[in-house]
Amino acid sequence: MTGVAVDYDGLIPNNVALGQDERVKRALEKWHPGYINWWNDMGPDGFQESLVYLRTAVSVDPKGWAKFDYVRMPDYRWGVLLAPAQEGRKIPFGRHKGEPAWQEVPGEYRAMLRRLVVIQGDTEPASVEQQRYLGKTAPSLYDLRNLFQVNVEEGRHLWAMVYLLQKYFGTDGRDEAEALLQRRSGDPDTPRMLGAFNEKTPDWLSFFMFTFFTDRDGKMQLEALAQSGFDPLSRTCRFMLTEEAHHMFVGETGVTRVIQATCEAMKKAGIEDPNNIAEVRKLGVIDLPTIQKKANLHFSLTLDLFGNEISTNAANAFHAGIKGRYREDRLKDDHLLEGTTYPVLRLVDGKIQNVDAPALSALNMRLRDDYFVDCNVGVGRWNKMIAEHGIAFMIKLPNVAFHRRIGEFATIKTDVDGNMIDDAEWTKRRSEFLPSDSDKDFIESLMQPHFEPATFASWIAPPKVGIDNKPGEFEYVKIS
Ligand code: BYC
């Protein structure tokens, strides 16, 4: 195995020498029909016969790893691709730091590793299920194509995790791989594992917010798993991150284009007050306060994905060398964290306060802090767009205690600034913070398909450049 050349001859494209690994090859080939059935049942509704201008990974060489072409989604070449092995790689953190990275699952950490791989795997099909109906209301062919690109790549990320399960976890791995195709987002009996993946993605603003906020959790978690001492997991996540960058791009530029359309329409109509919601809505664009509420919703739902602020699971995974910190390899400390502390926002004596906690137990909090910083960079770009139009409004991330279901703040209610409020006030003010039914109805009323090349819905601006540098009138999806 060179680690770079991809074998495209068999059913499953791969750079893991599947051809010489009969057992795993057979297991994956057996899993394949179930996956295709799942894709047909739960993947994008309609459009399966349409030709979509998709990128497919053809190499893992960072300089030229993808090719673009028209593909019918069910014919997409979902494959198993790992980033090239780094010769002599050592476990970078925890009690085994400095030992050679594991090429096989260490027996004592088997259950922990399997759980992390299964959770990661579960989120991938979940997001496809959540986005199943969006194609029908796409604001343009460009956006439709981006949705499908994200969907097929989430499907590939499922393949990535299923490969690890089938190759390294024996019978349990096979059972887990099957179960990944059985759970369903939002199903009361067999839901997906993490809360945010059972929520609905009912409209395109939600889709862009999801790809901005929730895919960014994906990026943070993958970066942490890419540090793993279990080398196959590290290499798998490193390559997934290459694809993930586009998902983040879709979210950030998607929301920016929604904001741009709003600002341009307001300027044209001479509306200066961003809170003049009724007049702004008459222009067929989404008012900035409603965009803020959607951000509040998706940010708070995504924070829950970081788990509890104080977590023994996280401490154990780090200590074992299984899951590191965000970009562990760029951090300058002992990479052991024993005896050090980290400030954690906690609920103490009924107040939200910073408390020093053992750094090992606070790793979820630390990753969440890194996430907050990363989100704010993107939000800064949204605000730049608003400022360029001279409109007095800033999108702000809500306080981390706002609208939480997991962790320290799950038992309290706060406003978006983190001031505690009682249930009665929460009920009264909820629609000030989160999209109300009438906000949802308004957004839904805008969700009409625009399937002619070079046309865009009123509520979203065209992109600055096309995918693969294609011109504006390019037919990204040939609908049939
Ligand atoms: N919902 O000790 P704690 C992505 C459970 S997104 C439900 O704090 P830990 C993507 C927890 O499982 C990234 N349950 O947990 C994005 C535990 O239960 P058990 C996905 C929750 O382990 C967009 C118990 O509460 N990858 O890739 O420190 C599109 C105690 O919690 C939740 C990963 O998440 C929740 N939100 O932290 C497509 C990486 N939170 O086991 C894809 C792998 C916690 O005691 N996962 N619980 O019964 C992990 O690293 C960790 O499992 C978590 C939780 C960060 C999720």
Boltz pocket constraint, residues with backbone or C-beta under 6 A from the ligand:
constraints:
  - pocket:
      binder: B
      contacts: [[A, 115], [A, 116], [A, 117], [A, 119], [A, 120], [A, 123], [A, 124], [A, 127], [A, 154], [A, 193], [A, 194], [A, 195], [A, 196], [A, 210], [A, 214], [A, 215], [A, 216], [A, 217], [A, 218], [A, 219], [A, 221], [A, 222], [A, 304], [A, 305], [A, 306], [A, 307], [A, 308], [A, 309], [A, 310], [A, 311], [A, 312], [A, 313], [A, 314], [A, 323], [A, 364], [A, 406]]
      max_distance: 6.0
